[in-house]
Each structure stands twice: as structure tokens, then as C-alpha cells.
Amino acid sequence: MPATVIHSVTLVSDGEATADSWVRFDDGVVREIGSGGTWRDAAEAAGPGCEVVDGAGAILSPGFIDIHVHGGGGAANEGGADAIRTVLATHREHGTTRAVLSLVTGRPADLLTHLATIADLTETTPGVLGSHLEGPFLADAFRGAHDPEMLRSPLPEETAAMLAAARGTLRQITLAPELPGASAAIADFVAAGVAVAVGHTSATYEEARAAFDAGASILTHTFNAMPGLHHRAPGPIAAAFEAEHVTLEVINDGVHVHPALARLVFTEAPGRVALITDAMVAACAHDGDYMLGSLPVRVEAGVARLVPDGAIAGSTLTLDVALRHTVTECGVPLAAAILALTATPAAAVGRAHDLGSLRPGYRADAVLLDDTLHVKRVWLEGASAEPHGPASPAHQTG
């Protein structure tokens, strides 16, 4: 793969913004960064065939990492390898270069099949980081868009089967820590290197704190599908604020979380926020009727809700929209917002050593953004993919 030099950009990486910067990619890796006119020397040293990209003052960020995404472009992760490729391509046009593929609650045999499919893709397909089981070990009272008939408490034989099917590629599992058997499951998953996420839960502050003390390290879509902050019952959100190793997911689409509370999370947990999409099949598609797992969903004006009860059922968000909303509507500084799309989610799933930064030695995943924070160009392991233009306006607000 020929080398690439991208120059005259504002480099936003690792929580800092540096004007008049340049980056050199070679063989899928960031090889060198610098500033000013020294990019010419880097391009010459790279030899014939080096592509030189004039950033013209645009913003260059590490590639976005979505650790919680179910679908997009009319496809869902449960649809098999081709459907997953559609999901990846759809979100890549909006800056997402790596994704943990989320699965909704389902039958045991089906979940094992999906885990095995994602394991295969993790080994062969750039951009796939592994799988996320959002269920089936969830609290019925906060089940959200999960089939109540398929919810269950964890048993050792099922957790062992999940780990075996995933072959080391299960990156995250969301569970309710108050369920019978949850403590043992948390221990087993943590021992296997899986990030355990507290979510879809009725847990008290004390129960959530005990789970975090036992190694749980993520709060699934903060504020959604859990008790809220209360002055006498602080619940899992306060527990996550206090546990400094915990990453707090936020679906920042203007629907799931009020801007004031999104700002609160960035203030209370600086450097620990991961912006996610929780996107379902209708992301970058059209309003209409869909399925989320086994449940019917209707999308109107880009908002997905269960039929007939109207509960929110995932989102139609993309991460570039989340970025714009976070900066323009929530007032979060650009460098902090981009950190929540890059280094923080990378660290949450054990990839802080090679993803989420444009430091030398890291994978050459990058997004070029204009001054309105719209995607101009995307690189995955140094290979460029031009975005094909915006998706349906109803699904791309913010």
C-alpha cells in the first residue's frame, strides 16, 4: 500500500488539538507526525507513489470507534456476514472505522451462531473488533427493546458456551448485576478478558458499586434502561461516576439524553465517556417498519420505537451526528468530544495500545472533517474510502 501524507490540518488526537499539523501513513500504520512545512520532507522520504493530501485547514481525527452498534443501512448484525458488511460500510461513511457488533437478546442457539459468525469476521475483516452481547441477562423492569420471553439469569453452562463460541472475540457483555448468578458470571467474563457492562438493570447504588468493584467496567447507554439519579437513591449512574475505571456510554442524539445531562456526564467523568450509536437497522435508511431481534419497531422522523408500546428501540444515529450534537448542542469542547469517539472507547474494549490515536505506531485509521464537523474522507488501516454523501435527512439531524 502506498504511503500517504496528510498535511495542513488541525490534528485532534488524545484530547489535544494541534494546528498546522501533518501525518504520514505507511503500510497501514501511523509512521510520523509533525507540523508546518516539514511534511514535504516526509513525502519525499516516503518515495514514489506517496499520496499527498492537502487538508486545507480541515480537522484530522483518529477513526471513530463504536462499541455499541446493532445495525444500519437496512441491515442488522443478526443477518449474517453480508449484512454485517453492509452495517460496517454504512457507518464507515460517517467516520466509524472500527465497531464492536452488538447483538440483542435471543435464543441461546441463535446467539451462539451469531457469536461464531462475528468471530470469523473479526479474524478476516478490518473494522470488526468483536461482539457485544446486550442481553440476555437483563432485568425485565428495564428491558427496553428486548423480548421479555427470552430474558434469563446467567448460568455457568451458558456463559461458558458463549465464551467458547466467541473464541476470544467477545469484547463486551451487558448484564444486570442484581440477577441471580450475576456475580459468578461477572467473575467468569472478567477472567476471560470480556468488558462487563452494567445495564438494563434495576440495580441500586450498592449493587452497581459491587459489580464495578468486581471488575465490571462499562455503564451501558447511561441514563437509559436503569434507575435515574435520585437524591436518596443514587443508583448505578452515581456508582459509575465514582468508579474511576468505568467508561460511561452515551447515546447523544438529542432523543435519548437531554443536553444538560450529557454535559453532566462529560463533567463528572472526564476522559471516561464513550459516545455510541446503539444504532439499529434503520440508521441511514428510511422511516418505516422494522424488526429489532424478534420485536416490531416503527421509525418516524428518525426515532425508533417499539410497536405498540412506544418504548425507544435503539437509534438511527451515526457517530458524526453524535459529534456535532455533542459540540454544538451540549457545549463540549471538540477535543473532549473526539476523545469520546476514539481513545476512550478503544481503551474500554482493550485496544488502547493500537487504536484511538494518531500517534506513531498506531493503526492508520483517520477521519478528515470540515469546519462544520461533516466527514470529508475516511481511512481504515491507511486505505481511503470517500463518503458517498449524507443519508436520509430524517436520520441525520444534529
NORJO-V671531 format. One record per backbone hydrogen bond with DSSP energy under -0.5 kcal/mol. NH is the residue of the N-H (numbers start at 1). CO is the residue of the C=O. E is the energy in kcal/mol with one decimal. If there is no record, write none. Layout:
nh=NH co=CO e=E
nh=NH co=CO e=E
This chain:
nh=4 co=25 e=-2.2
nh=5 co=51 e=-3.0
nh=6 co=23 e=-2.5
nh=7 co=5 e=-0.5
nh=7 co=53 e=-2.6
nh=9 co=21 e=-2.0
nh=10 co=58 e=-2.8
nh=11 co=9 e=-0.8
nh=11 co=18 e=-2.8
nh=12 co=10 e=-0.6
nh=12 co=60 e=-2.8
nh=13 co=11 e=-0.6
nh=13 co=16 e=-2.0
nh=16 co=13 e=-1.5
nh=18 co=11 e=-2.6
nh=21 co=9 e=-3.5
nh=22 co=34 e=-2.3
nh=23 co=6 e=-2.1
nh=24 co=32 e=-3.0
nh=25 co=4 e=-3.1
nh=26 co=29 e=-2.4
nh=27 co=1 e=-0.7
nh=29 co=26 e=-1.5
nh=30 co=362 e=-3.1
nh=31 co=24 e=-2.9
nh=31 co=29 e=-0.6
nh=32 co=24 e=-1.3
nh=34 co=22 e=-2.1
nh=36 co=20 e=-2.6
nh=38 co=35 e=-1.0
nh=39 co=36 e=-0.8
nh=40 co=37 e=-1.6
nh=42 co=38 e=-1.6
nh=43 co=39 e=-2.7
nh=44 co=40 e=-2.4
nh=45 co=41 e=-2.4
nh=46 co=42 e=-1.5
nh=47 co=43 e=-0.7
nh=47 co=44 e=-1.0
nh=50 co=47 e=-1.4
nh=51 co=3 e=-2.7
nh=53 co=5 e=-3.3
nh=53 co=51 e=-0.6
nh=54 co=52 e=-0.6
nh=55 co=7 e=-3.1
nh=55 co=53 e=-0.9
nh=57 co=8 e=-3.4
nh=58 co=55 e=-2.0
nh=59 co=369 e=-2.9
nh=60 co=10 e=-2.4
nh=61 co=59 e=-0.5
nh=61 co=367 e=-2.8
nh=62 co=12 e=-0.7
nh=63 co=365 e=-1.5
nh=64 co=95 e=-2.4
nh=65 co=341 e=-3.0
nh=66 co=98 e=-2.2
nh=67 co=65 e=-0.7
nh=69 co=100 e=-1.0
nh=70 co=279 e=-2.4
nh=71 co=279 e=-1.5
nh=72 co=75 e=-2.6
nh=73 co=283 e=-4.0
nh=74 co=281 e=-2.6
nh=75 co=72 e=-1.3
nh=77 co=70 e=-2.6
nh=79 co=76 e=-2.2
nh=80 co=77 e=-0.9
nh=84 co=80 e=-2.3
nh=85 co=81 e=-2.2
nh=86 co=82 e=-1.7
nh=87 co=83 e=-2.2
nh=88 co=84 e=-2.7
nh=89 co=85 e=-2.4
nh=90 co=86 e=-2.5
nh=91 co=87 e=-2.2
nh=92 co=88 e=-2.2
nh=93 co=89 e=-1.3
nh=94 co=91 e=-1.3
nh=95 co=92 e=-2.0
nh=96 co=91 e=-2.0
nh=97 co=64 e=-2.1
nh=97 co=95 e=-0.7
nh=98 co=64 e=-1.6
nh=99 co=127 e=-2.7
nh=100 co=66 e=-2.6
nh=101 co=99 e=-0.6
nh=101 co=130 e=-2.7
nh=102 co=69 e=-2.8
nh=102 co=100 e=-0.6
nh=103 co=132 e=-2.6
nh=105 co=134 e=-0.5
nh=111 co=107 e=-2.6
nh=112 co=108 e=-2.1
nh=113 co=109 e=-1.9
nh=114 co=110 e=-2.5
nh=115 co=111 e=-2.6
nh=116 co=112 e=-2.0
nh=117 co=113 e=-2.2
nh=118 co=114 e=-2.4
nh=119 co=115 e=-2.1
nh=120 co=116 e=-2.1
nh=121 co=117 e=-2.0
nh=122 co=118 e=-2.5
nh=123 co=119 e=-1.2
nh=124 co=120 e=-0.8
nh=124 co=121 e=-0.6
nh=125 co=121 e=-3.3
nh=126 co=124 e=-0.6
nh=128 co=125 e=-1.8
nh=129 co=99 e=-2.9
nh=129 co=127 e=-0.6
nh=130 co=99 e=-0.6
nh=131 co=169 e=-2.3
nh=132 co=101 e=-2.5
nh=133 co=172 e=-2.1
nh=134 co=103 e=-2.3
nh=134 co=132 e=-0.9
nh=135 co=133 e=-1.3
nh=135 co=174 e=-1.0
nh=138 co=136 e=-1.8
nh=139 co=200 e=-2.8
nh=142 co=139 e=-1.1
nh=143 co=140 e=-1.5
nh=146 co=144 e=-0.8
nh=150 co=147 e=-1.6
nh=151 co=148 e=-0.8
nh=152 co=136 e=-2.1
nh=158 co=155 e=-0.7
nh=159 co=155 e=-2.3
nh=160 co=156 e=-2.2
nh=161 co=157 e=-1.7
nh=162 co=158 e=-2.3
nh=163 co=159 e=-2.2
nh=164 co=160 e=-2.2
nh=165 co=161 e=-2.5
nh=166 co=162 e=-2.1
nh=167 co=163 e=-1.1
nh=168 co=163 e=-0.7
nh=169 co=166 e=-1.3
nh=171 co=131 e=-2.2
nh=171 co=169 e=-0.9
nh=172 co=131 e=-1.5
nh=173 co=195 e=-2.0
nh=174 co=133 e=-2.8
nh=175 co=197 e=-2.7
nh=176 co=137 e=-2.5
nh=177 co=175 e=-0.7
nh=179 co=176 e=-1.6
nh=182 co=179 e=-2.0
nh=185 co=181 e=-1.9
nh=186 co=182 e=-3.0
nh=187 co=183 e=-2.0
nh=188 co=184 e=-2.2
nh=189 co=185 e=-2.9
nh=190 co=186 e=-2.8
nh=191 co=187 e=-2.2
nh=192 co=188 e=-1.2
nh=193 co=190 e=-1.7
nh=194 co=189 e=-2.6
nh=195 co=171 e=-2.6
nh=196 co=194 e=-0.7
nh=197 co=173 e=-3.2
nh=198 co=218 e=-2.7
nh=199 co=175 e=-1.7
nh=199 co=197 e=-0.5
nh=201 co=225 e=-1.6
nh=208 co=204 e=-2.6
nh=209 co=205 e=-2.8
nh=210 co=206 e=-2.1
nh=211 co=207 e=-1.8
nh=212 co=208 e=-2.4
nh=213 co=209 e=-2.6
nh=214 co=210 e=-1.4
nh=215 co=212 e=-1.3
nh=216 co=211 e=-2.4
nh=217 co=196 e=-2.4
nh=218 co=196 e=-1.3
nh=219 co=247 e=-2.5
nh=220 co=198 e=-2.3
nh=220 co=218 e=-0.6
nh=222 co=219 e=-0.6
nh=222 co=249 e=-2.6
nh=224 co=221 e=-2.1
nh=236 co=203 e=-0.6
nh=238 co=234 e=-1.2
nh=239 co=235 e=-1.5
nh=240 co=236 e=-2.1
nh=241 co=237 e=-2.3
nh=242 co=238 e=-1.8
nh=243 co=239 e=-1.3
nh=244 co=242 e=-1.0
nh=246 co=243 e=-2.1
nh=247 co=217 e=-2.6
nh=248 co=272 e=-3.1
nh=249 co=219 e=-2.3
nh=249 co=247 e=-0.7
nh=250 co=274 e=-1.9
nh=252 co=250 e=-1.0
nh=252 co=276 e=-0.5
nh=253 co=251 e=-1.3
nh=261 co=258 e=-0.8
nh=262 co=258 e=-2.2
nh=263 co=259 e=-2.5
nh=264 co=260 e=-1.5
nh=265 co=261 e=-2.0
nh=266 co=262 e=-1.9
nh=267 co=263 e=-2.2
nh=268 co=264 e=-3.0
nh=269 co=265 e=-2.2
nh=270 co=267 e=-0.5
nh=272 co=269 e=-2.3
nh=274 co=248 e=-2.2
nh=275 co=273 e=-0.6
nh=275 co=340 e=-2.3
nh=276 co=250 e=-2.2
nh=277 co=68 e=-0.7
nh=278 co=68 e=-2.9
nh=280 co=315 e=-2.7
nh=283 co=280 e=-2.2
nh=284 co=316 e=-0.5
nh=285 co=282 e=-2.3
nh=288 co=299 e=-1.5
nh=290 co=297 e=-3.1
nh=292 co=295 e=-3.0
nh=293 co=291 e=-0.6
nh=295 co=292 e=-1.9
nh=297 co=290 e=-2.9
nh=298 co=305 e=-2.9
nh=299 co=288 e=-3.2
nh=300 co=298 e=-0.6
nh=300 co=303 e=-2.1
nh=303 co=300 e=-2.0
nh=304 co=302 e=-0.5
nh=305 co=298 e=-2.3
nh=306 co=311 e=-3.1
nh=307 co=296 e=-2.1
nh=310 co=306 e=-2.1
nh=313 co=304 e=-2.6
nh=315 co=278 e=-1.6
nh=320 co=94 e=-0.5
nh=322 co=318 e=-1.9
nh=323 co=319 e=-2.2
nh=324 co=320 e=-2.2
nh=325 co=321 e=-2.7
nh=326 co=322 e=-2.4
nh=327 co=323 e=-2.2
nh=328 co=324 e=-3.0
nh=329 co=324 e=-0.5
nh=329 co=325 e=-1.7
nh=330 co=325 e=-1.3
nh=331 co=327 e=-0.6
nh=332 co=326 e=-2.1
nh=337 co=333 e=-2.4
nh=338 co=334 e=-2.7
nh=339 co=335 e=-1.8
nh=340 co=336 e=-1.4
nh=341 co=338 e=-1.4
nh=342 co=338 e=-0.7
nh=342 co=339 e=-0.9
nh=343 co=356 e=-0.6
nh=344 co=339 e=-2.1
nh=346 co=342 e=-2.0
nh=347 co=343 e=-2.4
nh=348 co=344 e=-2.0
nh=349 co=345 e=-1.1
nh=349 co=346 e=-0.6
nh=350 co=347 e=-1.6
nh=351 co=346 e=-3.2
nh=354 co=351 e=-1.1
nh=355 co=351 e=-1.9
nh=361 co=30 e=-3.2
nh=362 co=359 e=-2.0
nh=363 co=354 e=-2.6
nh=364 co=28 e=-2.5
nh=365 co=363 e=-2.2
nh=366 co=364 e=-0.5
nh=366 co=379 e=-2.1
nh=367 co=61 e=-2.7
nh=368 co=377 e=-2.9
nh=369 co=59 e=-3.3
nh=369 co=367 e=-0.5
nh=370 co=374 e=-2.5
nh=373 co=370 e=-2.1
nh=376 co=368 e=-3.4
nh=377 co=368 e=-1.3
nh=378 co=385 e=-1.2
nh=379 co=366 e=-2.9
nh=380 co=383 e=-2.6
nh=382 co=364 e=-3.0
nh=383 co=380 e=-2.0
nh=385 co=378 e=-2.9
nh=395 co=392 e=-2.1
nh=396 co=393 e=-1.4
